[in-house]
Every structure is written in C-alpha cells, then in structure tokens.
Amino acid sequence: VVREMYKLSYIAFDRLRSIVDLYEIDCGWIESGAVEGSIHAMEEDDDEEEEESDGCRILTGKEVNELMGRSSSGGNDLYQWGEYDPGCAAVNPLKLTIGLANALERWGVRIYEGTKLTSLEKTNAVADESSTDSRGKYTLTTNNGSTIQCDHVVLCTGADTLPSDVSRRLEQSFVPIYTWMAATEPLYDECPLKDGVDNDISNKEQGQQENRPAPMCGDDHISLNYWRNNNKDEGRLLFGSLADTFALPDWLISWRLRNAIKEVYPQLGNVRFDHIWGGKLAFAPNSLPLIGRDTDYDDSDRDTNQESQAPKNFSSGVWYATGFAGHGIVPTTMAGSVLANAILEIPDQQHWQIFQTYFPPSSFNGHPYSRLGAGMVLSIYNMWDWAGKKGIPLPALPKLW
C-alpha cells in the first residue's frame, strides 16, 4: 500500500509539471529540492527506516547547516541530522490556482465563486439509471438560494467543517490547525539561502556541476518550521511556522514567527516582516489525505458494506478529497487524478479504494472539544521539543505527521 501511494505521488508530480508546461502557467515553478533538519538525535532504528533512493540522502548535522546557510550564523547544534530530496519543486500557489482555473475555463468549465454549499441531498425524481442522458441524481443548494443538479459531486473542502446535512461521513473527520507565514524585507546578499550551495553536498556523488537553486527547508518541530527564498534578486525569506487550533492576534503571530526564525538564523532576530498571512489546514487523526466515496449517498439497495470494491455501473456518486494537512500541492493533484479515474470508471485505475479501505475518515474527532484536545497534544509535543533542545533526556513520542 505504501509503495503504491509513493508511486502515485510521483506520477502526480510529473502530471502537475506537464500541466504547468502545457498551459504555460506562470507560477514560479522551480525544482530546487528540499532539505529537512531534525532537532532530535537519530534513533538506533532511524538509519534502517530511512532509505536512500531516487537521489534522496541522509545528511549529517553539518551538511544540513551548510544547505540551510547556517554555517556562519552560530547555534549550529540545532539540527542533529537531516534528509535531502532533490525531487521537490516550489511554486506560487495562488498563481498556480489562477492558472489552473484559466486552463479549465479554456475548456468550457464554469467556475462560480462565493457559492457556499449549504445542503446536499438525493434528488427525488431522477431519470432511469440505464439512460445515458441522466442528469441530476443529486441536488445542491448554495447560500444564495440557487440549486444545482448533477450526477457526480466531489466534496473537496479545506478546513471548513461540513454540516451534517452535506456529509455525515466528513462532519467530524478532521480538526482545523492554523499555521502562518511571513515574508521578510529584502535581504539581498544577506539572505542566508543562496543558489548553488548544494553542489558539493547533494551532487558530489553524481559529479553534477549545475547551479541548483537554493533548496526549500524545513524541520521536525511539531510546529513545523518551513521556509525558502523567493527566488528573486531581492532575496526575501518566506518563513512559515506555528501550529495552533485557534486563530491568534497579529502581534502574537509576528512575535512567535520572529522567535522561530531567530532560532534558525540568529542574525535575523531583528528582521522586518513586510507581509504576514495564514489560515487553517484540515488534519485527519492520522494526518493523511481523505480520498474516497461517500457511500451514505449510494442507493440503499446496493451492497454498501463492500466499500473497498470499485463501483460497478454507478452512473452517479458523491466523492470527497480533503484533509491534506499541509502535505503540499502534489497530493491534491494525486487526489484529482484518483477521483477522475473513479468517476470515469477507468479499468485498473480505481486507486481510491486504497485510501477508503486503509485510511477511511474518522467518525469522531472529539467534537465539541476537538480543538482543545488537539491543542493539549500540540502543547505536550512543544514541551518535548523544548526539552530535547535543552538536552533533557525524554522518551521519543510517536510522530504526528
């Protein structure tokens, strides 16, 4: 199952790249690779679990610091070891979204903004299932009172909770987690992330001499620090961090982001933030995407207990894709392909069964105390991170994501 999901993610990466190229979407696509540093010492079993493949490498703490541009910043003992993956790309997600929308409209697809779904129900009177002209198995009602009738519905929400009259299956399947990001003032030559730094580390075995862009960076704090430069001459850092279950005031967000960036780059402790933005992400209990079919809407005379089997002769259906938990844009591309193949009933391409069978939506997330519970768990992990950096020996906690 893991190998199949791994394969699907690489197929999705190539597909997204081809779409960007085909429609000439100006989204700043740049294959810069990614490095992740660990603040925890490598466990005895880690070297066996972490396999080097597809150009990925396990890094020493020194190599992590060099890739991140931390060699001359002091405090170089923050990261004990790390990993490097050359097969990662960075994009401007807003420009990518707009570009994809423009590409769809070129094919005649209509996109309606500001039409929040308030209810979803099976249409009482529908055409004969044997008719290829059947339309309107489901009726959707929007917040402006308009109705839509269609044969297939895909619920691809973010972290906004769906009401029970839309999907009981997804109503309590995830918890919203807030994260924020800041764009620093232009740093120019003072920007710690510079192009070509990974030549001597990531390419030394292959003998490549290309001047690769500065890699995207991240670490394994529970608050998940993540950052990159903006790939422009001005040399801004785009730095994200924090994991909270409730929205925070602007001053607190700025203060905490500044502390996070100062820990990584002490010389940037007084850097100015020109922009700060953020939002909430949908996290399922297992932190994996939720992709599948909402069988609550299937006909009652069908065998809905065999959810793992592909639907046979289904002319309609309600599908879902949510809970991407900050894993990036590639899993959303994967979900789109998986559900498109399911709706079109492409033989041997019914991969949605994998997700629905092995990673189904949770039926209970602790509501109405889900955010408080998740917040307590995050606080415990933050305390563990702090203790580990202080050298206090504590047993390892299970990874949340």
C-alpha positions as a Markdown table, in Angstrom:
| # | Residue | x | y | z |
|---|---|---|---|---|
| 1 | Val | 0.0 | 0.0 | 0.0 |
| 2 | Val | 2.8 | 2.4 | 1.0 |
| 3 | Arg | 4.7 | 1.7 | -2.2 |
| 4 | Glu | 1.5 | 2.3 | -4.3 |
| 5 | Met | 0.9 | 5.6 | -2.7 |
| 6 | Tyr | 4.5 | 6.6 | -3.2 |
| 7 | Lys | 4.2 | 5.7 | -6.8 |
| 8 | Leu | 1.0 | 7.7 | -7.2 |
| 9 | Ser | 2.7 | 10.8 | -5.7 |
| 10 | Tyr | 5.5 | 10.7 | -8.2 |
| 11 | Ile | 3.0 | 10.3 | -11.1 |
| 12 | Ala | 1.1 | 13.3 | -9.7 |
| 13 | Phe | 4.3 | 15.4 | -9.6 |
| 14 | Asp | 5.1 | 14.6 | -13.2 |
| 15 | Arg | 1.4 | 15.3 | -14.2 |
| 16 | Leu | 1.4 | 18.7 | -12.5 |
| 17 | Arg | 4.7 | 19.7 | -14.1 |
| 18 | Ser | 3.3 | 18.7 | -17.5 |
| 19 | Ile | 0.1 | 20.7 | -16.9 |
| 20 | Val | 2.1 | 23.8 | -15.9 |
| 21 | Asp | 4.2 | 23.4 | -19.1 |
| 22 | Leu | 1.3 | 22.7 | -21.4 |
| 23 | Tyr | -0.8 | 25.7 | -20.3 |
| 24 | Glu | 2.2 | 27.9 | -19.7 |
| 25 | Ile | 1.2 | 28.7 | -16.2 |
| 26 | Asp | 3.4 | 31.4 | -14.8 |
| 27 | Cys | 3.6 | 30.2 | -11.2 |
| 28 | Gly | 7.3 | 30.4 | -10.4 |
| 29 | Trp | 7.8 | 26.6 | -10.8 |
| 30 | Ile | 11.4 | 25.8 | -9.7 |
| 31 | Glu | 12.8 | 22.4 | -8.9 |
| 32 | Ser | 15.0 | 23.4 | -6.0 |
| 33 | Gly | 15.0 | 20.2 | -3.9 |
| 34 | Ala | 14.2 | 20.2 | -0.2 |
| 35 | Val | 16.2 | 19.6 | 3.0 |
| 36 | Glu | 14.7 | 18.7 | 6.4 |
| 37 | Gly | 16.6 | 19.0 | 9.6 |
| 38 | Ser | 15.9 | 17.1 | 12.7 |
| 39 | Ile | 16.2 | 18.6 | 16.2 |
| 40 | His | 16.3 | 15.2 | 17.7 |
| 41 | Ala | 19.2 | 12.8 | 17.8 |
| 42 | Met | 18.9 | 9.9 | 15.3 |
| 43 | Glu | 17.4 | 6.8 | 17.0 |
| 44 | Glu | 19.0 | 3.5 | 16.5 |
| 45 | Asp | 16.3 | 2.3 | 14.1 |
| 46 | Asp | 16.2 | 5.5 | 12.1 |
| 47 | Asp | 19.1 | 4.6 | 9.9 |
| 48 | Glu | 17.3 | 1.4 | 9.0 |
| 49 | Glu | 13.9 | 3.1 | 8.3 |
| 50 | Glu | 15.3 | 5.9 | 6.3 |
| 51 | Glu | 16.3 | 4.5 | 2.9 |
| 52 | Glu | 18.3 | 6.5 | 0.3 |
| 53 | Ser | 16.5 | 6.3 | -3.0 |
| 54 | Asp | 15.6 | 8.5 | -6.0 |
| 55 | Gly | 18.5 | 10.8 | -5.2 |
| 56 | Cys | 17.4 | 11.3 | -1.6 |
| 57 | Arg | 20.2 | 11.3 | 1.0 |
| 58 | Ile | 20.6 | 11.2 | 4.8 |
| 59 | Leu | 22.6 | 14.2 | 5.9 |
| 60 | Thr | 24.9 | 14.9 | 8.9 |
| 61 | Gly | 24.1 | 17.9 | 11.0 |
| 62 | Lys | 27.0 | 19.8 | 9.4 |
| 63 | Glu | 25.6 | 19.1 | 5.9 |
| 64 | Val | 22.1 | 20.3 | 7.0 |
| 65 | Asn | 23.6 | 23.6 | 8.3 |
| 66 | Glu | 25.5 | 24.1 | 5.0 |
| 67 | Leu | 22.5 | 23.6 | 2.9 |
| 68 | Met | 20.4 | 25.9 | 5.0 |
| 69 | Gly | 23.1 | 28.6 | 5.1 |
| 70 | Arg | 23.5 | 28.3 | 8.8 |
| 71 | Ser | 27.3 | 27.7 | 8.8 |
| 72 | Ser | 28.2 | 31.2 | 9.8 |
| 73 | Ser | 25.2 | 32.0 | 11.9 |
| 74 | Gly | 26.1 | 30.4 | 15.2 |
| 75 | Gly | 24.0 | 27.9 | 17.1 |
| 76 | Asn | 24.8 | 25.2 | 14.7 |
| 77 | Asp | 23.9 | 22.4 | 17.1 |
| 78 | Leu | 20.2 | 22.9 | 16.5 |
| 79 | Tyr | 19.9 | 20.2 | 13.8 |
| 80 | Gln | 21.4 | 16.8 | 14.6 |
| 81 | Trp | 20.9 | 15.2 | 11.2 |
| 82 | Gly | 18.6 | 15.5 | 8.2 |
| 83 | Glu | 17.4 | 14.4 | 4.8 |
| 84 | Tyr | 17.8 | 15.9 | 1.3 |
| 85 | Asp | 15.3 | 15.2 | -1.5 |
| 86 | Pro | 16.3 | 16.7 | -4.9 |
| 87 | Gly | 12.9 | 15.9 | -6.5 |
| 88 | Cys | 10.9 | 18.7 | -4.9 |
| 89 | Ala | 9.6 | 21.9 | -6.6 |
| 90 | Ala | 8.4 | 25.2 | -5.2 |
| 91 | Val | 5.6 | 27.3 | -6.7 |
| 92 | Asn | 3.5 | 30.3 | -6.1 |
| 93 | Pro | 0.3 | 28.5 | -5.1 |
| 94 | Leu | -2.0 | 31.5 | -5.8 |
| 95 | Lys | -0.6 | 31.9 | -9.3 |
| 96 | Leu | -0.9 | 28.2 | -9.8 |
| 97 | Thr | -4.5 | 28.2 | -8.7 |
| 98 | Ile | -5.4 | 31.1 | -11.0 |
| 99 | Gly | -3.5 | 29.4 | -13.9 |
| 100 | Leu | -5.4 | 26.1 | -13.4 |
| 101 | Ala | -8.7 | 28.0 | -13.3 |
| 102 | Asn | -7.9 | 29.8 | -16.5 |
| 103 | Ala | -6.9 | 26.5 | -18.2 |
| 104 | Leu | -10.3 | 25.0 | -17.1 |
| 105 | Glu | -12.2 | 27.9 | -18.5 |
| 106 | Arg | -10.5 | 27.5 | -21.8 |
| 107 | Trp | -12.1 | 24.0 | -21.9 |
| 108 | Gly | -15.5 | 25.5 | -21.2 |
| 109 | Val | -15.6 | 24.7 | -17.5 |
| 110 | Arg | -17.6 | 27.2 | -15.5 |
| 111 | Ile | -16.3 | 28.3 | -12.0 |
| 112 | Tyr | -18.7 | 30.0 | -9.6 |
| 113 | Glu | -17.1 | 31.8 | -6.6 |
| 114 | Gly | -18.9 | 32.8 | -3.5 |
| 115 | Thr | -21.4 | 29.9 | -3.7 |
| 116 | Lys | -21.1 | 28.1 | -0.4 |
| 117 | Leu | -22.7 | 24.7 | -0.3 |
| 118 | Thr | -25.4 | 24.6 | 2.4 |
| 119 | Ser | -27.1 | 21.3 | 1.7 |
| 120 | Leu | -26.7 | 18.2 | -0.5 |
| 121 | Glu | -29.5 | 15.6 | -1.0 |
| 122 | Lys | -30.6 | 12.9 | -3.4 |
| 123 | Thr | -33.0 | 14.3 | -6.0 |
| 124 | Asn | -36.4 | 12.7 | -5.6 |
| 125 | Ala | -37.2 | 12.4 | -9.3 |
| 126 | Val | -34.4 | 11.2 | -11.5 |
| 127 | Ala | -34.1 | 9.7 | -14.9 |
| 128 | Asp | -33.8 | 6.0 | -15.4 |
| 129 | Glu | -30.4 | 4.7 | -14.4 |
| 130 | Ser | -30.0 | 3.0 | -17.7 |
| 131 | Ser | -30.3 | 6.3 | -19.5 |
| 132 | Thr | -27.0 | 7.9 | -20.6 |
| 133 | Asp | -28.8 | 11.2 | -20.6 |
| 134 | Ser | -29.4 | 11.0 | -16.8 |
| 135 | Arg | -28.7 | 14.3 | -15.1 |
| 136 | Gly | -29.4 | 15.4 | -11.6 |
| 137 | Lys | -29.1 | 12.5 | -9.2 |
| 138 | Tyr | -28.2 | 15.0 | -6.5 |
| 139 | Thr | -29.4 | 18.5 | -5.7 |
| 140 | Leu | -27.1 | 21.0 | -4.1 |
| 141 | Thr | -28.3 | 24.2 | -2.5 |
| 142 | Thr | -26.0 | 27.2 | -2.1 |
| 143 | Asn | -26.0 | 30.1 | 0.3 |
| 144 | Asn | -27.6 | 32.4 | -2.2 |
| 145 | Gly | -30.6 | 30.1 | -2.7 |
| 146 | Ser | -29.5 | 28.7 | -6.0 |
| 147 | Thr | -29.7 | 24.9 | -6.7 |
| 148 | Ile | -27.6 | 22.7 | -8.9 |
| 149 | Gln | -28.5 | 19.2 | -10.1 |
| 150 | Cys | -25.7 | 16.8 | -11.1 |
| 151 | Asp | -24.8 | 13.1 | -11.2 |
| 152 | His | -21.4 | 13.4 | -9.5 |
| 153 | Val | -20.4 | 15.6 | -6.6 |
| 154 | Val | -16.8 | 16.0 | -5.3 |
| 155 | Leu | -16.5 | 17.5 | -1.8 |
| 156 | Cys | -13.0 | 19.0 | -1.8 |
| 157 | Thr | -13.2 | 21.4 | 1.1 |
| 158 | Gly | -10.4 | 22.8 | 3.1 |
| 159 | Ala | -10.6 | 23.0 | 6.9 |
| 160 | Asp | -14.1 | 24.4 | 7.0 |
| 161 | Thr | -16.4 | 21.9 | 8.8 |
| 162 | Leu | -19.1 | 20.4 | 6.6 |
| 163 | Pro | -22.6 | 20.5 | 8.1 |
| 164 | Ser | -24.2 | 17.1 | 8.7 |
| 165 | Asp | -26.8 | 17.6 | 6.0 |
| 166 | Val | -23.9 | 17.7 | 3.5 |
| 167 | Ser | -21.8 | 14.8 | 4.7 |
| 168 | Arg | -22.1 | 13.0 | 8.0 |
| 169 | Arg | -19.1 | 10.9 | 6.9 |
| 170 | Leu | -16.8 | 14.0 | 6.8 |
| 171 | Glu | -18.5 | 16.1 | 9.5 |
| 172 | Gln | -16.1 | 15.1 | 12.2 |
| 173 | Ser | -13.3 | 13.6 | 10.2 |
| 174 | Phe | -10.6 | 16.3 | 10.8 |
| 175 | Val | -9.5 | 19.1 | 13.1 |
| 176 | Pro | -8.5 | 22.6 | 11.8 |
| 177 | Ile | -4.9 | 23.6 | 12.6 |
| 178 | Tyr | -3.8 | 27.1 | 12.0 |
| 179 | Thr | -0.4 | 28.0 | 10.5 |
| 180 | Trp | 1.2 | 31.3 | 9.5 |
| 181 | Met | 3.9 | 32.6 | 7.1 |
| 182 | Ala | 5.9 | 35.8 | 6.8 |
| 183 | Ala | 7.8 | 37.4 | 4.0 |
| 184 | Thr | 10.8 | 39.3 | 5.3 |
| 185 | Glu | 12.1 | 42.5 | 4.0 |
| 186 | Pro | 14.5 | 42.2 | 1.0 |
| 187 | Leu | 17.8 | 40.8 | 2.3 |
| 188 | Tyr | 19.8 | 40.8 | -0.9 |
| 189 | Asp | 23.3 | 39.4 | -0.2 |
| 190 | Glu | 22.4 | 38.9 | 3.5 |
| 191 | Cys | 19.9 | 36.2 | 2.6 |
| 192 | Pro | 21.2 | 33.0 | 4.1 |
| 193 | Leu | 19.7 | 30.7 | 1.4 |
| 194 | Lys | 21.8 | 31.0 | -1.7 |
| 195 | Asp | 21.8 | 29.2 | -5.1 |
| 196 | Gly | 24.3 | 26.5 | -5.7 |
| 197 | Val | 25.2 | 25.7 | -2.1 |
| 198 | Asp | 24.1 | 22.1 | -2.5 |
| 199 | Asn | 26.6 | 21.4 | -5.3 |
| 200 | Asp | 29.2 | 19.9 | -3.0 |
| 201 | Ile | 26.7 | 18.0 | -0.9 |
| 202 | Ser | 23.8 | 16.7 | -2.9 |
| 203 | Asn | 25.6 | 16.2 | -6.2 |
| 204 | Lys | 29.1 | 15.2 | -5.1 |
| 205 | Glu | 28.4 | 11.5 | -5.9 |
| 206 | Gln | 26.9 | 12.3 | -9.3 |
| 207 | Gly | 29.6 | 14.8 | -10.2 |
| 208 | Gln | 27.0 | 17.3 | -11.3 |
| 209 | Gln | 28.0 | 20.9 | -11.5 |
| 210 | Glu | 24.7 | 22.6 | -12.2 |
| 211 | Asn | 24.0 | 25.7 | -10.2 |
| 212 | Arg | 20.8 | 24.5 | -8.5 |
| 213 | Pro | 18.5 | 27.0 | -6.8 |
| 214 | Ala | 18.6 | 27.3 | -3.1 |
| 215 | Pro | 16.6 | 24.4 | -1.6 |
| 216 | Met | 13.4 | 24.6 | 0.3 |
| 217 | Cys | 13.9 | 24.0 | 4.0 |
| 218 | Gly | 12.1 | 22.6 | 7.0 |
| 219 | Asp | 12.5 | 20.8 | 10.3 |
| 220 | Asp | 10.7 | 18.4 | 12.5 |
| 221 | His | 9.5 | 20.7 | 15.3 |
| 222 | Ile | 5.9 | 19.9 | 16.0 |
| 223 | Ser | 5.2 | 23.4 | 14.8 |
| 224 | Leu | 6.9 | 22.6 | 11.5 |
| 225 | Asn | 9.2 | 25.5 | 10.6 |
| 226 | Tyr | 9.4 | 25.7 | 6.8 |
| 227 | Trp | 11.0 | 28.3 | 4.6 |
| 228 | Arg | 12.6 | 29.2 | 1.3 |
| 229 | Asn | 13.8 | 32.2 | -0.5 |
| 230 | Asn | 11.6 | 33.9 | -3.1 |
| 231 | Asn | 14.0 | 33.1 | -5.9 |
| 232 | Lys | 14.4 | 36.8 | -6.8 |
| 233 | Asp | 17.3 | 39.2 | -6.7 |
| 234 | Glu | 15.8 | 40.9 | -3.6 |
| 235 | Gly | 16.4 | 37.8 | -1.6 |
| 236 | Arg | 13.4 | 37.7 | 0.7 |
| 237 | Leu | 12.9 | 34.7 | 3.0 |
| 238 | Leu | 9.4 | 33.2 | 3.1 |
| 239 | Phe | 9.2 | 31.7 | 6.6 |
| 240 | Gly | 6.3 | 29.7 | 8.0 |
| 241 | Ser | 5.7 | 28.1 | 11.4 |
| 242 | Leu | 3.3 | 27.6 | 14.3 |
| 243 | Ala | 0.6 | 25.1 | 14.8 |
| 244 | Asp | -2.4 | 26.3 | 16.7 |
| 245 | Thr | -6.0 | 25.2 | 17.0 |
| 246 | Phe | -7.4 | 28.7 | 17.3 |
| 247 | Ala | -6.7 | 32.0 | 15.4 |
| 248 | Leu | -4.1 | 34.3 | 17.1 |
| 249 | Pro | -3.8 | 38.1 | 17.2 |
| 250 | Asp | -1.4 | 39.6 | 14.7 |
| 251 | Trp | 1.1 | 40.8 | 17.3 |
| 252 | Leu | 1.4 | 37.3 | 18.8 |
| 253 | Ile | 1.8 | 35.8 | 15.4 |
| 254 | Ser | 4.6 | 38.2 | 14.5 |
| 255 | Trp | 6.4 | 37.7 | 17.8 |
| 256 | Arg | 6.3 | 33.9 | 17.6 |
| 257 | Leu | 7.4 | 33.9 | 13.9 |
| 258 | Arg | 10.3 | 36.2 | 14.8 |
| 259 | Asn | 11.4 | 33.9 | 17.6 |
| 260 | Ala | 11.2 | 30.9 | 15.3 |
| 261 | Ile | 13.3 | 32.5 | 12.5 |
| 262 | Lys | 15.8 | 33.8 | 15.1 |
| 263 | Glu | 16.3 | 30.2 | 16.4 |
| 264 | Val | 17.2 | 29.1 | 12.9 |
| 265 | Tyr | 19.1 | 32.3 | 11.8 |
| 266 | Pro | 20.2 | 34.3 | 14.9 |
| 267 | Gln | 21.4 | 37.1 | 12.7 |
| 268 | Leu | 17.8 | 37.7 | 11.5 |
| 269 | Gly | 16.5 | 38.3 | 15.0 |
| 270 | Asn | 15.5 | 41.9 | 14.2 |
| 271 | Val | 14.4 | 41.3 | 10.6 |
| 272 | Arg | 11.4 | 43.2 | 9.4 |
| 273 | Phe | 8.3 | 41.3 | 8.2 |
| 274 | Asp | 6.7 | 43.0 | 5.2 |
| 275 | His | 3.8 | 40.6 | 4.9 |
| 276 | Ile | 2.2 | 38.0 | 7.2 |
| 277 | Trp | -0.6 | 35.7 | 6.3 |
| 278 | Gly | -2.0 | 32.4 | 7.4 |
| 279 | Gly | -5.0 | 30.1 | 7.6 |
| 280 | Lys | -6.2 | 26.7 | 8.8 |
| 281 | Leu | -5.4 | 23.3 | 7.4 |
| 282 | Ala | -7.5 | 20.2 | 7.7 |
| 283 | Phe | -5.8 | 17.5 | 9.8 |
| 284 | Ala | -7.3 | 14.0 | 10.0 |
| 285 | Pro | -6.3 | 12.0 | 13.1 |
| 286 | Asn | -3.7 | 10.1 | 11.0 |
| 287 | Ser | -2.6 | 13.2 | 9.1 |
| 288 | Leu | -3.2 | 11.5 | 5.8 |
| 289 | Pro | -5.4 | 12.8 | 3.0 |
| 290 | Leu | -9.0 | 11.7 | 3.0 |
| 291 | Ile | -9.9 | 10.4 | -0.5 |
| 292 | Gly | -12.9 | 8.2 | -1.4 |
| 293 | Arg | -16.6 | 7.7 | -1.9 |
| 294 | Asp | -19.3 | 8.8 | 0.5 |
| 295 | Thr | -21.4 | 5.6 | 0.4 |
| 296 | Asp | -24.0 | 7.2 | 2.6 |
| 297 | Tyr | -25.4 | 8.6 | -0.7 |
| 298 | Asp | -25.4 | 5.3 | -2.5 |
| 299 | Asp | -28.7 | 3.6 | -3.3 |
| 300 | Ser | -30.0 | 1.6 | -0.3 |
| 301 | Asp | -30.5 | -1.5 | -2.4 |
| 302 | Arg | -26.8 | -1.7 | -3.2 |
| 303 | Asp | -24.3 | -3.5 | -1.1 |
| 304 | Thr | -22.6 | -0.6 | 0.7 |
| 305 | Asn | -20.7 | -2.8 | 3.1 |
| 306 | Gln | -18.1 | -3.6 | 0.5 |
| 307 | Glu | -16.6 | -0.2 | 0.3 |
| 308 | Ser | -13.3 | -1.3 | -0.9 |
| 309 | Gln | -14.7 | -2.7 | -4.1 |
| 310 | Ala | -15.0 | -0.4 | -7.2 |
| 311 | Pro | -18.5 | 0.7 | -8.0 |
| 312 | Lys | -20.0 | -1.3 | -10.9 |
| 313 | Asn | -22.2 | 0.6 | -13.3 |
| 314 | Phe | -22.5 | 3.6 | -11.0 |
| 315 | Ser | -23.8 | 6.5 | -13.0 |
| 316 | Ser | -23.6 | 8.8 | -10.1 |
| 317 | Gly | -21.8 | 9.3 | -6.8 |
| 318 | Val | -20.6 | 11.6 | -4.0 |
| 319 | Trp | -16.9 | 11.7 | -3.6 |
| 320 | Tyr | -14.5 | 13.5 | -1.3 |
| 321 | Ala | -10.9 | 14.8 | -1.2 |
| 322 | Thr | -9.9 | 16.7 | 1.9 |
| 323 | Gly | -7.6 | 16.6 | 4.9 |
| 324 | Phe | -4.4 | 17.3 | 3.0 |
| 325 | Ala | -2.8 | 18.6 | 6.3 |
| 326 | Gly | -0.2 | 20.8 | 4.7 |
| 327 | His | 1.4 | 18.0 | 2.7 |
| 328 | Gly | 1.7 | 20.2 | -0.3 |
| 329 | Ile | 0.1 | 20.6 | -3.8 |
| 330 | Val | 1.2 | 17.3 | -5.2 |
| 331 | Pro | -1.3 | 15.2 | -3.1 |
| 332 | Thr | -4.1 | 17.4 | -4.3 |
| 333 | Thr | -3.1 | 16.7 | -7.9 |
| 334 | Met | -3.0 | 13.0 | -7.0 |
| 335 | Ala | -6.5 | 13.2 | -5.5 |
| 336 | Gly | -7.8 | 14.8 | -8.6 |
| 337 | Ser | -6.5 | 12.1 | -10.8 |
| 338 | Val | -7.6 | 9.3 | -8.5 |
| 339 | Leu | -11.2 | 10.6 | -8.4 |
| 340 | Ala | -11.3 | 11.4 | -12.1 |
| 341 | Asn | -10.4 | 7.8 | -12.8 |
| 342 | Ala | -13.0 | 6.6 | -10.3 |
| 343 | Ile | -15.8 | 8.8 | -11.9 |
| 344 | Leu | -14.8 | 7.7 | -15.4 |
| 345 | Glu | -14.6 | 4.1 | -14.2 |
| 346 | Ile | -11.1 | 3.6 | -15.8 |
| 347 | Pro | -10.2 | -0.1 | -15.6 |
| 348 | Asp | -7.3 | -0.9 | -13.3 |
| 349 | Gln | -7.2 | 2.7 | -12.1 |
| 350 | Gln | -9.5 | 2.5 | -9.1 |
| 351 | His | -6.9 | 3.7 | -6.6 |
| 352 | Trp | -9.5 | 5.4 | -4.4 |
| 353 | Gln | -10.2 | 2.0 | -2.9 |
| 354 | Ile | -6.7 | 2.1 | -1.3 |
| 355 | Phe | -7.5 | 5.3 | 0.6 |
| 356 | Gln | -11.0 | 4.4 | 1.5 |
| 357 | Thr | -10.0 | 1.0 | 2.7 |
| 358 | Tyr | -6.9 | 1.7 | 4.7 |
| 359 | Phe | -7.3 | 5.4 | 5.6 |
| 360 | Pro | -11.1 | 6.0 | 6.0 |
| 361 | Pro | -12.5 | 9.2 | 7.6 |
| 362 | Ser | -12.7 | 9.1 | 11.3 |
| 363 | Ser | -16.3 | 9.1 | 12.6 |
| 364 | Phe | -15.4 | 11.1 | 15.7 |
| 365 | Asn | -12.8 | 13.8 | 16.3 |
| 366 | Gly | -13.7 | 14.7 | 19.8 |
| 367 | His | -16.2 | 17.4 | 19.0 |
| 368 | Pro | -17.1 | 19.8 | 20.7 |
| 369 | Tyr | -13.7 | 19.6 | 22.4 |
| 370 | Ser | -11.6 | 18.5 | 19.4 |
| 371 | Arg | -9.7 | 21.8 | 19.2 |
| 372 | Leu | -9.0 | 21.9 | 22.9 |
| 373 | Gly | -7.8 | 18.3 | 22.8 |
| 374 | Ala | -5.6 | 18.8 | 19.8 |
| 375 | Gly | -4.2 | 22.0 | 21.4 |
| 376 | Met | -3.2 | 20.0 | 24.5 |
| 377 | Val | -1.5 | 17.4 | 22.4 |
| 378 | Leu | 0.4 | 20.1 | 20.5 |
| 379 | Ser | 1.4 | 21.7 | 23.8 |
| 380 | Ile | 2.9 | 18.4 | 25.1 |
| 381 | Tyr | 4.9 | 18.0 | 21.9 |
| 382 | Asn | 6.1 | 21.5 | 22.0 |
| 383 | Met | 7.3 | 20.9 | 25.6 |
| 384 | Trp | 9.1 | 17.7 | 24.3 |
| 385 | Asp | 10.8 | 19.7 | 21.6 |
| 386 | Trp | 11.9 | 22.3 | 24.0 |
| 387 | Ala | 13.3 | 19.7 | 26.5 |
| 388 | Gly | 15.1 | 17.9 | 23.7 |
| 389 | Lys | 16.9 | 21.1 | 22.6 |
| 390 | Lys | 17.9 | 21.7 | 26.2 |
| 391 | Gly | 19.5 | 18.2 | 26.4 |
| 392 | Ile | 16.9 | 16.8 | 28.8 |
| 393 | Pro | 16.6 | 13.1 | 28.0 |
| 394 | Leu | 13.0 | 12.1 | 27.3 |
| 395 | Pro | 11.5 | 9.1 | 25.5 |
| 396 | Ala | 10.6 | 9.7 | 21.9 |
| 397 | Leu | 6.9 | 10.5 | 21.2 |
| 398 | Pro | 5.1 | 9.0 | 18.2 |
| 399 | Lys | 5.2 | 11.3 | 15.1 |
| 400 | Leu | 2.0 | 13.1 | 14.4 |
| 401 | Trp | 2.9 | 14.0 | 10.9 |
